Structure formats: C-alpha cells, structure tokens
C-alpha cells in the first residue's frame, strides 16, 4: 500500500514564516526618512501640555528617542511621552522598521511645553499642589540636628556627627559658604532654583529609589546646590545628586553618600523645613 503524505500544513507554515512583520511595523511598503518625518505628528494632551502622543499617518509601530541624549523614551503605534521640568523645549526623533527589515529614522522635531500635569507624586510633595515655588531653610526643630553624617541606607538623618542649629553658622563659615548659615534658604520650582548665596540653577525630581522603604526619590541639582550641599570629607566638593528621604510639603530630608559608600557607609544628611 502506498503512503499518502499530507504536505499542506508544512506548506502553510512556510507561508507564515516568510510573511513580513508588517503587522508590527505599519503599512506593507517601505518608508523613507523624509516620509516618516512628514507623517509624524506630536500631539500634546492640550496646548503646551507636557504629555505628548506620537502618531503617524498611516499608523506605524515607532520608537521615540530624545534627540539630545538618544535615550529610548517609549514605543508603540501611538506612544505617549511625558516631559518633566525644567525642560520646556524638548526635541525628539522616531525610528520605524520597514517590511524589508531596514530601520528608518526621522528628523528631529521640537515642541514647546508651557504647563505640566500628571507628574509623579514627588513633584507635588516638593513644589506643592499648585506646582508653585517652595522656600526651604534649616529645620531647627529636627531632633537629630540640621546637618551631619551617618550610615548610608540605614540612618534617616544625621546619626554620627550631628550639627545642631546653634552650630550651623560656624560650619558654613568654615566651608566658605557663610550665607548658608542659620539665615540661609533656597527655593525650588519647576522654573529653577534660587539660593541665599545668590546662585541660580535648576532641579529635576524622580521617583527613582536606591532602597525600598528608605528613600522615596532622587533630586538632581544643576548650576547650584542646596544649603551646605558639599561632601565635607572630600574637600567640600559640591554635591548635586541627593536621595529624598522625606518630602511631605513641610519637611524635606536629603541624603548623599560619600563616593563608593555601601550599606552603613558614610553618608551626609540635610534636614530642611518649608518657610
């Protein structure tokens, strides 16, 4: 008896395997960089809003990148990117994969951001419900002092060397930042940072933590530093990145480790209160 071999399933499988991935990458025809740029639209949630949807017509699967850092921000057929302060003029480009497997990149497109909504909760803790300007000074009521060092990832304020409010003027003068003493202050806002020493800068907040249950986010300064924002054991080098230990609208606690510090390594702590 002759055996009958059914080849139809195998043939169908071959057709499926050879089918281009057009479902994930838009229409079946290739697109050029100029065409992709022309198709691309940046649609804010409202005029000037920081929540931006990226769409193409016809719809394509795209990846959105920051033009300045080349960082991948999001991807999909209508990906949304949230711009965070203080960026008011972000620039983006997108990439798509053609049916033939080639990657095509659009030209950069910019958009103006004039208002911010739906930001991570840490922004509202720092800048208030109205995302306005908050002014901070030394927390003279803190039981563990206003400044000092302690164990990284463990202490939540100065725990080893503790500087009380009565001693902060002496420390500020010794570090050659006399205006950071007992009468010192700094402001935080989406527009930037001002300080009692006459410096200006900017700040970016994120909810990135280094240890769950210990810190609640990261605060990065640029152009200036908060009161006595230095690494005291490292030649008073300026410190720009801080872990946020507390931010409840009235109190702000910051921490920064000495370079290379691990669990219980030396870290510095700052206790501020809202004016």
C-alpha positions in Angstrom: 0.0 0.0 0.0 1.3 3.5 -0.9 1.6 6.0 1.9 -0.1 9.3 1.4 1.9 12.3 2.7 -0.1 15.4 3.6 2.2 18.4 2.9 -0.5 21.1 3.3 0.3 22.0 6.9 4.0 22.3 6.2 3.3 24.5 3.2 1.1 26.8 5.3 3.9 27.0 7.8 6.3 28.1 5.2 3.9 30.9 4.1 3.6 32.1 7.7 7.4 32.0 8.3 8.0 34.1 5.1 5.3 36.7 5.8 6.9 40.1 6.6 6.3 41.6 10.0 4.1 44.3 8.6 1.6 43.9 11.4 4.1 45.3 13.8 5.7 47.9 11.6 2.9 49.7 9.7 1.9 49.5 6.0 3.4 47.0 3.7 5.5 49.4 1.7 8.9 50.9 2.8 9.0 54.4 4.0 11.9 56.9 3.6 13.3 59.2 6.4 11.6 62.2 4.8 8.3 60.4 4.5 8.5 59.3 8.1 9.3 62.8 9.2 6.4 64.2 7.2 4.0 61.6 8.7 5.0 62.2 12.3 2.8 64.4 14.5 3.4 65.4 18.1 0.1 65.9 19.9 0.1 67.3 23.4 -2.7 66.5 25.8 -3.7 70.2 25.5 -1.9 73.2 24.1 1.5 73.4 25.6 1.0 70.3 27.8 3.9 68.1 28.8 2.1 64.8 28.0 2.7 64.2 24.3 1.3 61.4 22.0 3.3 60.5 18.9 1.3 59.4 15.9 2.0 58.7 12.2 -0.4 58.6 9.3 -0.7 55.8 8.3 -0.2 54.3 11.7 3.2 52.6 12.2 5.0 51.0 15.1 7.6 53.6 16.2 10.2 54.1 18.8 10.6 57.6 20.3 14.0 58.9 21.3 15.3 62.1 23.0 17.2 64.0 20.4 19.8 65.2 22.9 20.5 62.0 24.8 19.4 59.4 22.2 17.6 57.7 25.0 14.6 55.5 24.1 11.6 57.0 25.7 8.7 54.9 24.6 7.4 52.8 21.7 4.2 51.6 20.1 1.7 52.7 17.5 0.7 55.8 19.5 3.3 56.1 22.3 3.0 58.8 24.9 6.0 60.6 26.4 5.8 62.8 29.5 8.2 65.7 29.6 9.4 66.6 33.1 10.5 70.0 34.4 12.6 72.1 33.7 12.5 71.0 30.1 10.4 73.5 28.1 11.6 72.8 24.6 12.1 69.1 24.2 13.2 67.6 20.9 12.5 64.1 19.6 13.1 61.7 16.7 11.5 58.4 15.9 12.5 55.1 14.3 10.5 52.6 12.4 11.3 49.2 10.8 10.4 48.8 7.2 8.9 45.5 5.9 12.2 44.7 4.3 13.9 44.9 7.8 15.7 48.3 7.3 15.5 50.8 10.1 14.4 54.3 9.1 15.0 57.4 11.3 13.0 60.6 11.2 14.5 64.1 11.5 14.2 65.7 15.0 11.0 67.6 15.9 10.7 70.1 18.8 7.7 71.2 20.8 7.1 73.9 23.4 5.9 72.9 26.8 4.3 75.6 28.9 2.4 73.6 31.5 2.9 70.3 33.4 0.2 67.9 34.6 0.1 64.3 35.8 3.6 64.4 37.1 4.9 61.8 39.6 3.7 62.5 43.1 7.2 63.5 44.3 6.8 66.8 42.3 3.7 67.8 44.3 5.4 66.9 47.5 8.3 69.2 46.6 6.5 72.1 44.8 3.0 71.9 46.4 -0.3 71.0 44.9 -0.2 74.0 42.6 3.4 73.2 41.5 4.5 76.6 42.5 7.6 77.8 44.4 8.6 76.4 47.8 11.2 78.0 50.0 13.3 75.9 52.4 15.6 76.7 55.3 17.3 74.6 58.0 14.8 72.6 60.1 15.7 74.0 63.6 13.0 71.8 65.1 14.5 68.5 64.0 15.6 66.3 66.9 18.6 64.9 65.0 20.1 68.3 64.0 20.1 70.1 60.7 23.2 68.6 59.1 25.8 65.9 59.6 26.7 62.3 58.7 25.5 58.8 59.4 25.0 55.4 58.0 24.1 55.2 54.3 20.9 53.3 53.5 20.2 53.0 57.3 20.0 56.3 59.1 17.3 58.8 58.1 19.1 61.8 59.4 22.4 62.8 61.0 23.4 59.9 63.3 27.1 60.0 63.9 28.4 63.6 63.7 25.4 65.8 64.3 25.4 69.6 63.8 22.6 71.4 65.7 21.1 74.7 64.5 23.3 76.5 67.0 26.4 75.3 65.2 25.5 75.8 61.6 26.9 79.3 61.3 30.3 78.1 62.3 30.2 75.3 59.8 29.0 77.5 57.0 31.8 80.0 57.6 34.4 77.3 57.8 33.3 75.8 54.5 33.4 79.3 53.0 29.6 79.4 52.4 28.7 81.9 55.1 25.3 82.7 53.5 24.3 79.0 54.0 24.2 79.5 57.8 21.2 79.9 60.1 19.6 82.6 57.8 20.3 80.6 54.6 17.5 79.4 52.3 16.8 78.1 48.8 13.7 77.9 46.6 12.5 75.0 44.4 10.2 75.5 41.5 9.6 74.0 38.1 11.3 77.1 36.6 14.5 76.6 38.7 16.4 77.1 42.0 17.5 80.2 43.8 19.7 80.4 46.8 20.6 82.9 49.6 24.1 82.9 48.3 22.9 84.5 45.1 23.2 81.4 42.8 20.6 80.1 40.4 20.1 76.7 38.8 17.6 74.0 38.0 16.4 70.8 39.6 14.9 67.5 38.4 13.0 65.2 40.6 12.3 61.5 40.0 10.8 58.6 42.0 14.0 56.5 41.5 15.0 55.0 44.8 18.1 53.2 45.9 16.5 51.2 48.7 12.8 50.4 49.0 11.3 51.7 52.3 14.3 54.0 52.9 14.2 56.8 50.3 11.3 58.0 48.1 13.1 59.5 45.2 16.1 61.4 43.7 16.7 65.1 43.5 19.3 66.3 41.0 20.5 69.9 41.0 22.3 71.7 38.2 24.1 75.0 38.4 23.8 75.3 42.2 23.4 73.3 45.3 21.1 73.4 48.4 22.4 74.7 51.7 25.9 73.3 52.5 25.4 70.9 49.6 29.0 69.6 49.8 31.0 66.5 50.5 32.7 67.7 53.7 35.2 64.9 53.9 36.1 65.2 50.2 37.5 68.7 50.1 34.0 70.2 50.2 33.3 69.1 46.7 29.9 70.2 45.5 27.2 67.6 45.7 24.5 67.7 43.0 22.6 64.4 43.4 20.6 63.5 46.5 18.3 60.8 47.7 15.0 62.2 49.1 14.2 60.6 52.4 11.2 62.7 53.3 9.1 65.3 51.4 5.7 66.0 52.9 5.1 69.6 52.0 6.6 70.9 55.3 9.8 68.9 55.8 12.5 67.9 53.3 15.2 65.4 54.2 18.0 64.7 51.8 21.0 62.3 51.8 24.1 61.8 49.7 26.6 59.0 50.2 30.3 59.6 50.0 31.8 58.1 46.8 31.7 54.3 46.9 29.7 54.0 50.2 27.6 50.9 50.7 25.3 49.8 53.4 26.3 51.6 56.6 29.0 53.5 54.7 29.4 57.3 55.4 26.6 59.5 54.1 25.6 63.1 54.6 22.2 64.3 55.7 20.3 67.6 55.4 17.1 68.5 57.3 15.1 71.4 55.9 11.7 72.9 56.7 9.4 74.9 54.5 9.2 78.6 55.2 
